[in-house]
Amino acid sequence: MDIYEPFQQVSMWGDSFKVEGGLNSIASPMLLVNSNTTSMENKSEYIPHEPREHSEAEQEITNNKVLRRLAQNREAAKKSRERKKAYVKQLESSRLKLMQLELEIGRARKQLQGISTGSALDTSFMGSSETINPGIVAFEIEYGNWVDENHRRNEELRNAFQTNASEVQLRLVVQSVLNHYSDLFRMKTDAAKADPLYLISGVWKPSVERLFLWIGGSRPSQLLNLIVPQLEPLSDEQMFSIKKLHLSSQQAEDALSQGLNKLQESLVQDMAFVPLNAANHGIQMAIAIDKFEGLEGFVIQADHLRQQTLIHMSRILSTHQAARGLIALGEYFHRLRTICSLWTSRPFDSMRSPRITP
């Protein structure tokens, strides 16, 4: 900025008073006013110019500071997420180790209990801790908790039914039990992804329950045969719908069973008829593993069929009938577990009952 410019403006104002044509001539008042007005306008346009430049510079500095602060915040947030991720991963690893330790303690307790009662050990339940799949460890712990919670919910349902609870309250309890079965199917889906052979073999169930096992669970058609007699009397429309549901369940079971049989036959042929040698051994094993992994789909579809059967059955029935059916289902599984407990704890010298001769 030229610091002398204001003074030059004052000189220009003075020119307005000069004599035009002589010293005695004075500029007109209008010329003086216009000159002053023009000078003031020039001044008003000029004076804010310096602060505006200063404000823009300050704004640029402020913006740079904000950008630096945002970049620092993003970096700090990124480091915080990384630390949190590492911490969660460490917690998950510790959780799996703890569950595996609890499982090994439970197996050791069962072994000691079997020795003390003199019964034969269920060696299929035993295993080396080095070969335990973490997903299976998690499932065994969760399934044990699920069984306890299922017993509690069945008792709650029985109490609501016997005390003539309101329709709304009874419906809520029925839905709670159905949701709990859905939780089991979700847990089994995760376990099937970890090891479908584990679920199909039934080692996660007591020995007596394995006798009735079908692709990692019970046959839906058998459960219908168990529940329906407990629901009588049924209307003609209900009986018709139940027969349709029973037929569709049997058809789906047959389709899954045939598919599983074909897979088993294919595996037998691969293992028995193709000569093993060093050249093709790895390829044959890879093909076999792929086929075993295909079992996951059978387990998931079988559980989906079981779940859909329960859902459709609950829609066919009234709330009180659905409650009776779920109570009967819970009692059935409870009796199986009770028989299994009695079987494994029976005295060693009475493993064979004496035959009755005619």
DODREN-892775 format. One line per field, with one value per residue (C-alpha): y, z, x; residue in three letters; residue number from 0. Coordinates in steps of 0.5 Angstrom, whole numbers, plus 500, padded with zeros to 3 digits. Layout:
BEGIN
y: Y, ... $
z: Z, ... $
x: X, ... $
residu: ALA, ... $
num: NUM, ... $
***
This chain:
BEGIN
y: 500, 507, 511, 517, 516, 519, 525, 526, 525, 531, 535, 533, 536, 542, 543, 543, 550, 553, 559, 557, 563, 567, 567, 570, 565, 559, 552, 551, 548, 542, 541, 541, 536, 531, 532, 530, 525, 522, 522, 519, 513, 512, 512, 507, 503, 503, 502, 495, 492, 491, 488, 483, 481, 479, 476, 471, 469, 468, 463, 459, 458, 456, 451, 448, 447, 444, 439, 437, 436, 432, 428, 427, 425, 420, 417, 416, 413, 408, 406, 405, 401, 396, 396, 394, 389, 386, 386, 382, 377, 376, 375, 370, 366, 366, 364, 358, 356, 356, 353, 347, 347, 346, 341, 337, 337, 335, 329, 327, 328, 323, 318, 318, 317, 311, 308, 309, 306, 300, 302, 302, 308, 312, 312, 316, 322, 322, 325, 329, 336, 337, 335, 339, 343, 350, 351, 344, 346, 352, 348, 343, 348, 352, 346, 344, 351, 350, 343, 347, 353, 348, 344, 351, 354, 347, 348, 355, 353, 347, 352, 357, 351, 348, 354, 357, 363, 368, 367, 372, 370, 363, 365, 369, 362, 358, 363, 363, 355, 355, 361, 357, 351, 356, 358, 350, 350, 356, 353, 347, 351, 354, 347, 344, 349, 347, 339, 336, 329, 331, 332, 326, 322, 324, 324, 331, 327, 321, 314, 313, 319, 317, 310, 315, 320, 322, 326, 330, 330, 327, 325, 331, 325, 321, 328, 329, 322, 323, 330, 329, 323, 328, 334, 330, 332, 336, 339, 335, 341, 341, 333, 334, 340, 335, 329, 334, 336, 329, 327, 333, 332, 324, 326, 331, 326, 321, 325, 327, 320, 318, 324, 322, 314, 316, 320, 315, 310, 315, 315, 307, 307, 312, 309, 301, 301, 306, 304, 308, 310, 316, 319, 320, 319, 327, 328, 322, 325, 332, 329, 325, 331, 335, 330, 330, 337, 336, 333, 340, 342, 335, 337, 344, 342, 337, 342, 347, 341, 340, 348, 348, 343, 346, 352, 350, 345, 351, 355, 349, 348, 353, 356, 351, 345, 348, 348, 341, 339, 343, 340, 333, 334, 336, 330, 326, 328, 329, 321, 320, 323, 320, 313, 314, 316, 310, 306, 309, 308, 301, 296, 292, 286, 287, 289, 283, 281, 274, 270, 268, 261, 258 $
z: 500, 498, 505, 501, 497, 502, 502, 495, 495, 500, 494, 489, 494, 494, 486, 486, 489, 484, 480, 473, 469, 474, 482, 483, 480, 485, 483, 484, 490, 486, 483, 490, 493, 487, 488, 496, 494, 489, 494, 500, 495, 493, 500, 502, 497, 499, 506, 507, 502, 507, 512, 507, 505, 512, 513, 507, 510, 517, 514, 510, 516, 520, 514, 514, 522, 521, 516, 520, 526, 522, 519, 526, 528, 523, 524, 532, 530, 525, 531, 536, 531, 530, 538, 539, 533, 536, 543, 541, 537, 544, 548, 542, 543, 550, 550, 546, 550, 556, 553, 551, 558, 560, 555, 557, 565, 563, 559, 565, 570, 565, 565, 572, 573, 568, 572, 579, 577, 573, 566, 560, 557, 551, 548, 542, 546, 548, 544, 544, 545, 540, 534, 537, 532, 536, 532, 535, 542, 542, 540, 545, 550, 547, 546, 554, 555, 550, 554, 560, 558, 554, 560, 564, 558, 557, 565, 564, 558, 562, 568, 564, 561, 567, 570, 565, 563, 558, 551, 550, 555, 553, 546, 548, 552, 546, 541, 546, 546, 538, 538, 542, 537, 532, 536, 536, 528, 528, 532, 528, 522, 525, 527, 520, 517, 522, 521, 518, 520, 527, 527, 523, 527, 533, 538, 541, 543, 549, 546, 547, 542, 537, 536, 533, 529, 522, 519, 525, 529, 529, 523, 523, 520, 527, 531, 528, 529, 537, 537, 534, 538, 544, 540, 539, 538, 532, 527, 520, 517, 522, 520, 513, 514, 518, 513, 508, 512, 514, 507, 505, 511, 509, 501, 503, 508, 503, 498, 503, 505, 497, 496, 502, 500, 493, 496, 501, 495, 491, 497, 497, 490, 490, 496, 494, 487, 485, 486, 490, 488, 490, 483, 484, 492, 493, 488, 490, 498, 495, 491, 498, 502, 497, 498, 505, 505, 501, 507, 510, 506, 508, 515, 514, 509, 514, 520, 515, 514, 522, 523, 518, 520, 527, 524, 520, 525, 530, 525, 524, 531, 536, 541, 547, 542, 540, 547, 548, 542, 545, 552, 549, 545, 551, 555, 549, 549, 557, 557, 552, 556, 562, 559, 557, 564, 567, 561, 562, 570, 571, 575, 571, 573, 571, 564, 561, 564, 565, 560, 562, 559, 558 $
x: 500, 502, 502, 502, 496, 491, 495, 495, 487, 487, 492, 486, 481, 485, 485, 477, 478, 483, 481, 479, 481, 483, 485, 478, 474, 471, 469, 462, 459, 456, 463, 466, 461, 462, 469, 468, 464, 468, 474, 470, 468, 475, 477, 471, 473, 480, 480, 477, 482, 488, 484, 480, 487, 489, 483, 484, 491, 488, 483, 488, 492, 486, 484, 491, 490, 483, 486, 492, 487, 483, 489, 491, 484, 484, 490, 489, 482, 486, 491, 485, 481, 487, 489, 481, 482, 488, 485, 478, 482, 486, 480, 477, 483, 483, 476, 477, 482, 478, 472, 477, 480, 473, 471, 477, 475, 468, 471, 476, 470, 466, 472, 472, 465, 465, 471, 467, 461, 464, 461, 464, 467, 464, 471, 467, 467, 474, 479, 486, 486, 491, 486, 480, 476, 475, 468, 467, 469, 465, 459, 459, 459, 454, 450, 450, 448, 442, 440, 439, 436, 431, 429, 428, 423, 419, 418, 416, 411, 408, 407, 403, 399, 397, 395, 391, 395, 392, 392, 397, 402, 401, 403, 409, 412, 410, 414, 420, 421, 420, 426, 430, 430, 431, 438, 440, 439, 443, 449, 449, 449, 456, 458, 457, 461, 467, 466, 459, 462, 462, 454, 453, 456, 452, 458, 455, 449, 448, 449, 441, 439, 444, 440, 435, 439, 438, 443, 445, 438, 431, 427, 421, 416, 417, 417, 410, 408, 410, 406, 400, 397, 398, 393, 387, 381, 383, 379, 378, 382, 387, 388, 388, 394, 398, 397, 400, 406, 407, 407, 412, 416, 417, 419, 424, 427, 427, 430, 436, 437, 438, 443, 447, 447, 449, 455, 457, 457, 461, 466, 466, 468, 473, 477, 476, 476, 482, 489, 493, 500, 504, 502, 495, 494, 494, 489, 484, 485, 483, 477, 475, 476, 471, 466, 466, 465, 459, 456, 455, 449, 446, 446, 444, 438, 436, 436, 432, 427, 426, 425, 420, 416, 416, 414, 408, 406, 405, 401, 396, 395, 392, 396, 394, 395, 402, 403, 401, 405, 412, 411, 410, 417, 421, 418, 421, 428, 428, 426, 431, 437, 434, 434, 441, 444, 441, 444, 451, 451, 448, 452, 457, 454, 447, 449, 446, 439, 438, 434, 427, 426, 419 $
residu: MET, ASP, ILE, TYR, GLU, PRO, PHE, GLN, GLN, VAL, SER, MET, TRP, GLY, ASP, SER, PHE, LYS, VAL, GLU, GLY, GLY, LEU, ASN, SER, ILE, ALA, SER, PRO, MET, LEU, LEU, VAL, ASN, SER, ASN, THR, THR, SER, MET, GLU, ASN, LYS, SER, GLU, TYR, ILE, PRO, HIS, GLU, PRO, ARG, GLU, HIS, SER, GLU, ALA, GLU, GLN, GLU, ILE, THR, ASN, ASN, LYS, VAL, LEU, ARG, ARG, LEU, ALA, GLN, ASN, ARG, GLU, ALA, ALA, LYS, LYS, SER, ARG, GLU, ARG, LYS, LYS, ALA, TYR, VAL, LYS, GLN, LEU, GLU, SER, SER, ARG, LEU, LYS, LEU, MET, GLN, LEU, GLU, LEU, GLU, ILE, GLY, ARG, ALA, ARG, LYS, GLN, LEU, GLN, GLY, ILE, SER, THR, GLY, SER, ALA, LEU, ASP, THR, SER, PHE, MET, GLY, SER, SER, GLU, THR, ILE, ASN, PRO, GLY, ILE, VAL, ALA, PHE, GLU, ILE, GLU, TYR, GLY, ASN, TRP, VAL, ASP, GLU, ASN, HIS, ARG, ARG, ASN, GLU, GLU, LEU, ARG, ASN, ALA, PHE, GLN, THR, ASN, ALA, SER, GLU, VAL, GLN, LEU, ARG, LEU, VAL, VAL, GLN, SER, VAL, LEU, ASN, HIS, TYR, SER, ASP, LEU, PHE, ARG, MET, LYS, THR, ASP, ALA, ALA, LYS, ALA, ASP, PRO, LEU, TYR, LEU, ILE, SER, GLY, VAL, TRP, LYS, PRO, SER, VAL, GLU, ARG, LEU, PHE, LEU, TRP, ILE, GLY, GLY, SER, ARG, PRO, SER, GLN, LEU, LEU, ASN, LEU, ILE, VAL, PRO, GLN, LEU, GLU, PRO, LEU, SER, ASP, GLU, GLN, MET, PHE, SER, ILE, LYS, LYS, LEU, HIS, LEU, SER, SER, GLN, GLN, ALA, GLU, ASP, ALA, LEU, SER, GLN, GLY, LEU, ASN, LYS, LEU, GLN, GLU, SER, LEU, VAL, GLN, ASP, MET, ALA, PHE, VAL, PRO, LEU, ASN, ALA, ALA, ASN, HIS, GLY, ILE, GLN, MET, ALA, ILE, ALA, ILE, ASP, LYS, PHE, GLU, GLY, LEU, GLU, GLY, PHE, VAL, ILE, GLN, ALA, ASP, HIS, LEU, ARG, GLN, GLN, THR, LEU, ILE, HIS, MET, SER, ARG, ILE, LEU, SER, THR, HIS, GLN, ALA, ALA, ARG, GLY, LEU, ILE, ALA, LEU, GLY, GLU, TYR, PHE, HIS, ARG, LEU, ARG, THR, ILE, CYS, SER, LEU, TRP, THR, SER, ARG, PRO, PHE, ASP, SER, MET, ARG, SER, PRO, ARG, ILE, THR, PRO $
num: 0, 1, 2, 3, 4, 5, 6, 7, 8, 9, 10, 11, 12, 13, 14, 15, 16, 17, 18, 19, 20, 21, 22, 23, 24, 25, 26, 27, 28, 29, 30, 31, 32, 33, 34, 35, 36, 37, 38, 39, 40, 41, 42, 43, 44, 45, 46, 47, 48, 49, 50, 51, 52, 53, 54, 55, 56, 57, 58, 59, 60, 61, 62, 63, 64, 65, 66, 67, 68, 69, 70, 71, 72, 73, 74, 75, 76, 77, 78, 79, 80, 81, 82, 83, 84, 85, 86, 87, 88, 89, 90, 91, 92, 93, 94, 95, 96, 97, 98, 99, 100, 101, 102, 103, 104, 105, 106, 107, 108, 109, 110, 111, 112, 113, 114, 115, 116, 117, 118, 119, 120, 121, 122, 123, 124, 125, 126, 127, 128, 129, 130, 131, 132, 133, 134, 135, 136, 137, 138, 139, 140, 141, 142, 143, 144, 145, 146, 147, 148, 149, 150, 151, 152, 153, 154, 155, 156, 157, 158, 159, 160, 161, 162, 163, 164, 165, 166, 167, 168, 169, 170, 171, 172, 173, 174, 175, 176, 177, 178, 179, 180, 181, 182, 183, 184, 185, 186, 187, 188, 189, 190, 191, 192, 193, 194, 195, 196, 197, 198, 199, 200, 201, 202, 203, 204, 205, 206, 207, 208, 209, 210, 211, 212, 213, 214, 215, 216, 217, 218, 219, 220, 221, 222, 223, 224, 225, 226, 227, 228, 229, 230, 231, 232, 233, 234, 235, 236, 237, 238, 239, 240, 241, 242, 243, 244, 245, 246, 247, 248, 249, 250, 251, 252, 253, 254, 255, 256, 257, 258, 259, 260, 261, 262, 263, 264, 265, 266, 267, 268, 269, 270, 271, 272, 273, 274, 275, 276, 277, 278, 279, 280, 281, 282, 283, 284, 285, 286, 287, 288, 289, 290, 291, 292, 293, 294, 295, 296, 297, 298, 299, 300, 301, 302, 303, 304, 305, 306, 307, 308, 309, 310, 311, 312, 313, 314, 315, 316, 317, 318, 319, 320, 321, 322, 323, 324, 325, 326, 327, 328, 329, 330, 331, 332, 333, 334, 335, 336, 337, 338, 339, 340, 341, 342, 343, 344, 345, 346, 347, 348, 349, 350, 351, 352, 353, 354, 355, 356, 357 $
***
